[in-house]
């Protein structure tokens, strides 16, 4: 599978919510129509948290290796972005990019 973005991100985000902490992800954001995801039809599988109503995003992972690749908004989620797991990017490409820490653990569900 391959994810192609239009350019390098301006920053990456480290979130301390329960799911991001457990997955050990760092995120970079782009508009969904700017990102190309090339994967076989059965190359990705998704997970939607069942403890948030209404569900707001689907986490996608590679069906071959299990790595979380990205998230996409679902339903009526008011966002114009998607997240890509920055840990899958070439470390040299994102070296020196600003890291923003987000307190997702305190967000109301």
C-alpha positions in Angstrom: 0.0 0.0 0.0 1.1 3.6 -0.6 -0.2 6.9 0.6 0.8 10.0 -1.4 0.4 13.5 -0.1 0.8 16.8 -2.0 3.7 18.1 0.1 5.3 17.7 3.6 3.1 18.7 6.5 3.7 21.9 8.4 3.6 20.1 11.8 2.8 16.7 13.3 0.5 16.0 16.3 1.0 13.8 19.3 -2.3 13.1 21.0 -2.7 11.6 24.4 -6.2 10.2 24.0 -6.7 6.5 24.9 -6.6 5.2 21.3 -3.7 7.3 20.1 -1.7 6.4 23.2 -2.4 2.7 22.7 -1.6 2.8 19.0 1.5 5.0 19.6 0.6 7.2 16.6 1.6 10.7 15.6 -0.5 12.4 13.0 -0.1 14.7 10.0 -3.2 16.2 8.4 -4.4 16.9 4.9 -7.7 17.4 3.1 -9.0 14.0 2.0 -9.1 15.0 -1.7 -5.4 15.9 -1.6 -4.4 12.4 -0.6 -4.1 9.3 -2.8 -4.3 5.9 -1.1 -3.2 3.1 -3.3 -4.0 -0.3 -1.8 -5.5 -3.6 -3.1 -9.2 -3.9 -2.5 -8.6 -6.2 0.5 -5.4 -4.3 1.6 -7.0 -2.2 4.3 -9.4 -2.8 7.2 -11.1 -0.3 9.4 -12.0 0.2 13.1 -14.6 2.5 14.5 -14.7 3.2 18.2 -17.9 1.9 19.7 -17.7 4.1 22.9 -18.3 7.4 21.0 -21.8 8.3 19.8 -22.2 9.3 17.2 -19.0 7.7 15.7 -16.8 10.4 14.2 -13.9 8.7 12.5 -12.7 5.4 11.1 -9.1 4.2 11.8 -7.6 2.3 8.9 -4.8 -0.3 9.1 -2.9 -2.3 6.6 -4.4 -5.8 6.4 -0.9 -7.2 5.6 1.2 -5.8 8.5 -1.4 -4.4 10.8 0.1 -0.9 11.0 -2.4 1.9 11.5 -2.2 4.0 8.3 -4.7 6.8 8.6 -8.1 8.0 9.8 -11.0 9.4 7.9 -14.0 11.3 9.2 -17.3 9.5 9.0 -20.9 10.5 9.4 -21.6 14.2 9.9 -18.2 14.9 11.5 -17.6 18.6 10.8 -14.0 18.4 9.6 -12.2 18.9 6.3 -9.2 16.9 7.1 -7.9 13.3 7.5 -5.0 12.1 9.6 -2.0 10.0 8.3 0.2 8.1 10.7 3.5 10.1 10.7 5.4 7.1 12.1 5.1 5.5 8.6 6.8 8.4 6.9 10.5 8.5 6.1 12.1 9.9 9.3 14.5 12.1 7.3 11.6 13.7 5.5 9.9 14.9 8.7 13.0 15.6 10.8 12.8 19.0 12.3 9.1 19.5 11.7 7.2 21.1 14.6 5.6 18.7 17.0 2.3 19.8 18.6 1.0 18.0 21.7 -2.8 17.7 22.0 -4.6 16.8 25.2 -7.2 14.5 23.7 -7.6 12.6 26.9 -9.6 15.5 28.4 -12.0 15.8 25.4 -15.6 15.0 26.3 -16.9 12.0 24.6 
